[in-house]
């Protein structure tokens, strides 16, 4: 469990802590700084940039493949053990859509409020050139984020903590705190909002026994955030841009 986290979201949490410390000690307030996601690796060379984008998405999924391998070796049936399969696609998508609708709107309001209060950096969800592959790559990035986070920080982490004898509330606290921490690079609002999201997701996972709906919800939230920013940035006054 610790090795999986060290290769994925545990390392991201430490990186986010260092980034947040840097933001706190930099001149100016948090709102004057930007947290950039999905940035271009070769702005003037679109095919090379595409190769780097696909490379980043693929390598980020390696810890998910490791989790699937470990669950197979355990005799648990791979990712099916955490409810990541195609047995209930309509139910997973329907539940995920409802979750995304509720959390997505609330999360946007929390972000705007935290930034206005000076407690959050300006989040720039994408900074890719206007090329033909921009939207497909943003969608793929959103699905990759969802798969890594929900399979590891919900399905795998909770399974291992249960096996170690942790109480349900202790496991909930650990999973939610980890989720909040690796979003701390966005600021205090990102930490609090994602920790709250983590609590909801853990409770829903305990109820349904599946990460499928949570993966769908997370993917939809990120797709709307990434693609919505690409379409609306600079076109509407209420959306901060970096």
Secondary structure, 3 states (H helix, E strand, C coil): CHHHHHCCHHHHHHHHHHHHHHHHHCCCCHHHCEEECCECCCCCCHHHHHHHHHHHHHHHCHHHHHHHHHHHHCCCCHHHHHCCCCCCHHHHHHHHHHHHHHHHHHHHHHHHHHHHCCCECEEECCECCCCCCHHHHHHHHHHHHHHHHHHHHHHHHHHHHHHCCCCHHHHHHHHHHHHHHCCHHHEHHHHHHHHHHHHHHHHHHHHHCCCHHHHHHHHHHHHHHHHHHHHHCCCCCCCCCC
